[in-house]
Amino acid sequence: MVIPTGVRKIVNDGGRERLIFALDVTDDMAAAMKWVDRLKNHVGLFKIGKEAFTRFGPAVVQAVLERGGRVFLDLKYHDIPNTVARAAENAVALDVSMLNVHAAGGRRMMTEAMEAVRTRAARLDRPVPIVLAVTVLTSLDDDDVAEVGFSLPAGDLAVRLAVLARDAGLSGVVASPREILPIREACGDSFVIVTPGIRYDASGADDQKRTLAPKEAVRRGADYIVVGRPIRTAPDPLAVAEAIGEEISAGLALRE
């Protein structure tokens, strides 16, 4: 596959900084924090999603920050514009480094969320977090998106939603690694692409359907990759995290 010239080069700052670990641990807070303590020097951010946030609430964000970790708050806000804007500004108050909304909520919802984030960050004298739009979930394929009424294939729909997010002023998107190249070409070099659906061996032997291995995802232009189960269920999680970091570095080198 030929990488378009528009795909930006990124300085190889170490693969681990671009690795996001999905902290989908709900046994108890102590168990979740053991993963943070174990991995905080091996990953760049911890993704706190609906599972952990519903179980522990904002306290889990604070606990990660107190241990020196950075947080990607993965709650995928999708509601009327005012509701999403208020939720997003409260996420800024939690001092997260990333948060996301659903692109399917529309341009106005995304625009108001971004404006609210910038305003709250300025008031708190904090950096503006990366605000991402979720395009098409990696658990969905063409048949799934057709079943819910979309006329476009999953990949084409993801690109259309990414362009909408860019036009609404968002930082970037969460998208399948299979859509990295067309999104980069459509949305430009400065647009952030975060890719879940990463499988170390790209086997896809679970509910993720549009997957890719770490090195290839980064080679195609991913800025960050999200990995959960391949690390969490491994006999030696640290070894797998380090191996993925090395794959990210190798992917970055192929883009130079």
N, C-alpha and C positions, 0 to 999 in steps of 0.2 A: 504494500500500500504506500502511495506517495503522500507525504505530509505536505499540505499546502504551505506556500511561503508566508501566508498570513499568520500561521501558528507561531506564537511568540517564543523566544528563548528565555529560559529562566536560569538564573545562576544556581549552580548545584550547592545549595546551602545545607545539604544533609537530608536524606529521605525521611528521617523520623519527624522532622518539623511539618511534613505534609501528610503524615499519617494520623487519621482521626479514629480513635477507638470508641466503638459503640458500647457505652456503659449500661447495657440492658440487664442489670442485676437487681432483683427485687426481693431476695431472701431477707436481708436486713441491711441497715446502713453500714454496719461494720464489714459485712461481706463486700459491699460495693466499694468501700474505701480501701479494702485490701487490694483490689484491682488498681485503684488509683496509685496507691503507694508502690505497687509492683511495677507499673508501667509509666509513671510520670516522666521518667528519664528516657523513655523509649518511643513516646508518641508526642505529637504536637498539641492535640486537643482531645478532650473527652466529650463524646456526644451523649447528651442526656435527652432521651426521648420520652414518649408518653408512658412507657412502662415504669421507668424509675421516677419520673416526675409525679405521676399519679400516686405512686406508693409513698414517696418521701416528701414531695412538695419542694418549695424553694430551698429547704435546708440542704438538699443534696448538691445544689449549685454552690452554696456557701462552703460546704465541706470540701468540695473539689478545689475551690479557690484557696481555701486556707492551707491546702497541701501543696500549693504552688502550681496547680494545673489550670489550664484554660478550658473554657466551656463553649461547646456548640449546642445551643438550646434548640432541639429538634421537635418542636410542637406543631409545626405545619399549620399555622393559623389560617382559617378559612371561614369567614363570616362576613357580615356587613362591614363596610369600610370603617365606621367609627369604632366598632368593637375590636377589630383587628389592630387599628392604630393605638388604642388604649392598651391592648395586650402587649404590643410591640414596645411601647415606651416603658412599660413595666419590666420587660425583659432587659432593657438597657439599665434600669435601676438595679437589676441583679448582677450587673457587671459581666455579662457574657460577651464573648468575642465574636460569636456568630449566632444568628437566629434565622428562622425561615417561615415563609408563608406559602400558601398554595397559589400558583399562577392562575388556576381556574377561577379564583375569586375575582379576577378582572383587573383592568388597568387602574381604575379609581381606588380600589382597595389597596393595591400595591403602592400607588403613589402616596396615598395618605399615610400608610404604614411607614414608608421611608421618610416622609416629612416629620412624622412624630418621633422617629428614632433620632434623626439629626437634632431636633429641638431639645429632646431630653438629654442627649449626650452633651450638647453645648451647655445646658443648665448645670449638669453635673461635672463639667470640665473633664470629660472622658473622651477617649477616641470613639469615633463612630464605628459600631460593630459592622461586620460584613452581614448584609441582609440578602438572603437567597430566596429564590422562588422555586418551589418544587414543580417539576414539569409533569412527567409521567412516571408513576412508581415502577421500580424495577421488577416488581412481581407481576406486571401486566404485559401482555403481548398484543398483537394485532386483533386477535379474536376477542380479547377482554375489552379493549377500548371500543370495538364495534358493538359489543353487547350493551354497553352503557350509552350508545347513541352517537359516538364520534364517527365521522365519515373518513377521517384521515388515518393512515397506519400509525402505530405508536411512535415510530421515529420521526415522521413528519409532524405529528402533533407536538412532540417535544420541542422541535425547532421553532414552530410557530409560537408556542408559549414562552420560549426563551427570548424571542424577539420582543414579545409583548412586555416581558419583565424588564428587558434592557430599556425599552422606550418609557417605561414607568419610573426609571431611575434607580432600579435595584442594582446591587453589586454584582450579582451573578445568579447561577441556578444550581439546583441539585438535579442531576440527570444521569441516565444510564451511560456507562462507558461507551456503548455502541453509538451514542449520539454526539460524542465529543467533537469529532471533526466537523460535521455540518453546523453545530452550534458555534464553534469557534469561527468558522468561515462567515456565518451570518451575523454574529454579534461582536466580533473584533477581538483584538489582542488583550485589552485590559479587562475583559469580562471574566469573572471568576467562575470556574467550573469545578463543582464538588461531585464526586462520583461514588455512590454506593454500588451494591451489586458486584463487589470485588470478591473474587474467589482466588485463593493462592494458586490453585491448580486449574481454575476456570471450569471446574466440573459442573457447577450449578446444580448440585444434588440436593436442593431444598426448594423453598418457595420463590427464590430469585430466578427470573427467567432470562433477563438480558444482561449477562455477566461478562467479565473479562478479567484477565490476570493483571496484577499491579503494574508490572513493567510496561505492558502494552497500553494500559490506560493512560499512564503518564506520558509515554512516547507520543500518544495521539494528542496530548494537550491538557490533561487533567491537572488542576492546580492542587487539589487535595483528594485523597481517597479515604473512604470510610470502610473500616473492617471491624467486624464483631465476632461472629461465631468461629471463623477460621483461627482466631487467636484464642478466644475464650474456651473452646473445646479441645485445644491442642494439648498433648501430653506435656509439652514444654512451651508455654505461651511466650516467654521471653525470647526464645530462639526463633519462633515464628515471627514475632514483631520485628526482631532484628533482620531476619531474612526479607521481610516485606520492605523494611527501610532500605535495604541494599537494592532491592528490585526498583524501588522508586528512584534511587540515585542512578541506577543503570538506565532507567527510562529517561531521566533528565539529560544524561550524557548523550543519548541518541538524538536529542532535540537540538544540541548545540552545533 
